[in-house]
């Protein structure tokens, strides 16, 4: 290919990465705001999270369209092909994280107006752990940092363990005070959403590993046995 064609192709790959970066930044901000809305019983913030999910969906569609165009016109091979296919997968994972953040916000609006609430402290701690995983894996993607990606991949087990602890704590609250049952049930679903967001962060880590090396991480994914509400 000519130098001009090569530069044009490189610019297109960089543009694809930039869209993913914007999308990831928005999803991370959405997740952070959802956690704040939960911790502070903030209806206005929860509403903004719900509305903001549309923009993440739009960026996901932009990634899908642009990546398919690259595949059709450039017919990439080897690492370039992995980069484009990986971007498609990562975009889908980020879109799901945004969906979960919006779902969390919707449940916050319900929780904020229940007459009797349950303690959210454990769920907030779980949320902060998951949020750190999302931040780290997005940083790893932008830096193409394989070591950081593997660290995220290995921490999924920590998320599962904390989720199980939160589940037991909420069940204990419902047992001790039946008035908390409705609120605690919503919190159980919120906790499960956070556990699933951790899974999506781990999926991104595996995709990034494949993008860079063309292989999956060695060994089985560190995964605890989770209990509680269905996914």
C-alpha positions in Angstrom: 0.0 0.0 0.0 1.1 3.6 -0.5 2.2 5.7 2.4 -1.0 7.7 2.0 -3.2 4.6 2.1 -1.3 3.3 5.2 -1.7 6.6 7.0 -5.4 6.7 6.1 -5.9 3.1 7.5 -4.0 4.0 10.7 -6.2 7.0 11.1 -9.3 4.9 10.7 -8.1 2.4 13.4 -7.3 5.3 15.7 -10.7 6.7 15.1 -12.3 3.4 16.1 -10.3 3.4 19.3 -11.3 7.0 20.0 -15.0 6.1 19.7 -14.5 3.2 22.2 -12.6 5.6 24.5 -15.5 8.1 24.5 -18.0 5.3 25.0 -16.0 3.8 27.9 -15.6 7.2 29.6 -19.4 7.8 29.4 -20.2 4.4 30.8 -17.7 4.9 33.6 -19.3 8.2 34.5 -22.7 6.7 34.3 -21.7 4.0 36.7 -20.1 6.5 39.1 -23.3 8.6 39.1 -25.5 5.6 39.7 -23.4 4.7 42.7 -23.7 8.3 44.0 -27.5 8.3 43.4 -27.8 5.1 45.4 -25.6 6.3 48.3 -27.1 9.8 48.5 -30.7 9.0 47.6 -30.4 11.5 44.7 -33.4 11.4 42.4 -32.2 14.0 40.0 -28.9 12.3 39.5 -30.6 8.9 38.9 -32.8 10.5 36.3 -29.7 11.9 34.5 -28.2 8.4 34.4 -31.3 7.0 32.8 -31.4 9.7 30.2 -27.7 9.4 29.5 -27.9 5.8 28.5 -29.2 6.8 25.0 -25.9 8.4 24.1 -23.9 5.2 24.9 -26.3 3.3 22.7 -25.7 5.7 19.9 -21.9 5.4 20.2 -22.3 1.6 20.2 -24.2 1.8 16.9 -21.4 4.1 15.6 -18.8 1.6 16.5 -20.7 -1.3 14.9 -21.2 0.7 11.6 -17.6 1.9 11.4 -16.1 -1.4 12.2 -18.2 -3.3 9.6 -17.2 -0.6 7.1 -13.5 -1.2 7.9 -13.9 -5.0 7.6 -15.6 -4.6 4.2 -13.3 -2.0 2.7 -9.9 -2.8 4.2 -10.1 -6.6 4.5 -7.8 -6.6 7.5 -5.6 -9.5 8.5 -3.8 -10.7 11.7 -3.5 -8.0 14.4 -5.6 -5.4 12.5 -8.4 -7.9 12.2 -8.2 -8.7 15.9 -8.3 -5.0 16.7 -11.4 -4.4 14.7 -13.3 -7.6 15.9 -12.2 -6.9 19.4 -13.5 -3.3 19.2 -16.9 -4.8 18.2 -16.9 -7.1 21.2 -15.7 -4.4 23.7 -18.3 -1.9 22.4 -21.0 -4.5 23.2 -19.6 -5.1 26.7 -19.5 -1.3 27.4 -23.0 -0.9 26.1 -24.2 -3.5 28.6 -22.4 -1.8 31.4 -24.3 1.4 30.5 -27.6 -0.6 30.5 -26.9 -1.9 33.9 -26.1 1.6 35.2 -29.4 2.8 33.9 -31.2 -0.2 35.5 -29.5 0.7 38.8 -30.7 4.3 38.6 -34.3 3.1 37.9 -34.2 1.0 41.1 -32.8 3.9 43.0 -35.8 6.0 42.2 -38.0 3.3 43.7 -35.8 2.8 46.8 -35.7 6.5 47.5 -39.5 6.6 48.0 -40.1 3.4 50.1 -41.3 4.0 53.6 -38.8 1.6 55.1 -35.3 1.2 53.7 -32.5 -1.3 54.2 -28.8 -0.6 54.6 -27.0 0.2 51.3 -23.5 0.2 52.8 -22.5 -3.2 51.6 -23.9 -2.6 48.1 -22.0 0.6 47.9 -18.7 -1.1 48.8 -19.4 -3.7 46.1 -20.2 -0.9 43.7 -16.8 0.8 44.4 -14.9 -2.4 43.8 -16.7 -3.0 40.5 -16.2 0.6 39.5 -12.5 0.3 40.0 -12.4 -2.8 37.8 -14.2 -0.9 35.0 -11.9 2.1 35.3 -8.8 -0.2 35.2 -9.9 -2.2 32.2 -10.8 0.9 30.2 -7.3 2.3 31.1 -5.8 -1.0 30.0 -7.6 -0.8 26.7 -6.4 2.7 25.9 -2.8 1.9 27.0 -2.8 -1.6 25.5 -1.6 -2.7 28.9 -1.7 -6.5 29.1 -0.5 -6.7 32.7 -3.3 -4.4 33.9 -5.9 -6.4 31.9 -4.8 -9.6 33.6 -5.0 -8.0 37.0 -8.7 -7.1 36.2 -9.3 -10.6 34.9 -7.9 -12.1 38.2 -10.0 -9.9 40.4 -13.4 -11.2 39.2 -13.3 -13.7 42.0 -13.1 -10.8 44.5 -16.3 -9.3 43.1 -18.1 -12.7 43.5 -16.9 -13.1 47.1 -18.1 -9.6 48.0 -21.4 -10.1 46.2 -22.0 -13.3 48.2 -21.3 -11.4 51.5 -23.7 -8.6 50.5 -26.4 -11.1 49.6 -26.2 -12.8 53.0 -26.2 -9.4 54.8 -29.4 -8.3 53.0 -31.1 -11.7 53.7 -30.2 -11.2 57.4 -31.7 -7.7 57.3 -35.0 -9.1 55.9 -35.0 -11.9 58.5 -34.5 -9.5 61.4 -37.0 -6.8 60.1 -39.7 -7.8 57.7 -40.3 -4.1 57.0 -37.1 -4.1 55.0 -38.1 -6.9 52.6 -39.1 -4.7 49.7 -36.1 -2.4 49.9 -33.7 -5.3 50.5 -35.1 -7.1 47.5 -34.4 -4.2 45.2 -30.9 -4.0 46.7 -30.4 -7.7 45.9 -31.1 -7.0 42.3 -28.8 -4.0 42.3 -26.0 -6.1 43.9 -26.5 -8.7 41.1 -26.3 -5.9 38.5 -22.9 -4.9 40.0 -21.7 -8.5 39.9 -22.7 -8.7 36.3 -20.9 -5.5 35.5 -17.8 -7.1 37.0 -18.2 -10.0 34.5 -18.4 -7.6 31.6 -15.1 -5.9 32.8 -13.5 -9.3 32.9 -14.9 -10.1 29.4 -13.2 -6.9 28.1 -9.9 -8.1 29.7 -10.1 -11.4 27.8 -10.9 -9.6 24.5 -7.9 -7.2 25.1 -5.7 -10.2 25.7 -6.8 -11.7 22.4 -6.4 -8.4 20.6 -2.8 -8.1 21.7 -1.6 -11.7 21.7 -4.1 -13.6 19.7 -4.8 -16.0 22.6 -7.1 -16.2 25.6 -5.5 -15.8 29.1 -4.0 -19.1 30.4 -6.1 -21.2 32.8 -9.7 -20.9 33.8 -11.2 -17.5 34.7 -10.9 -17.0 38.5 -14.6 -17.2 39.3 -16.4 -17.7 42.6 -19.7 -19.5 43.0 -22.3 -16.7 43.3 -25.6 -17.1 45.2 -28.9 -15.3 45.0 -31.1 -13.7 42.4 -30.8 -14.9 38.8 -28.8 -12.9 36.3 
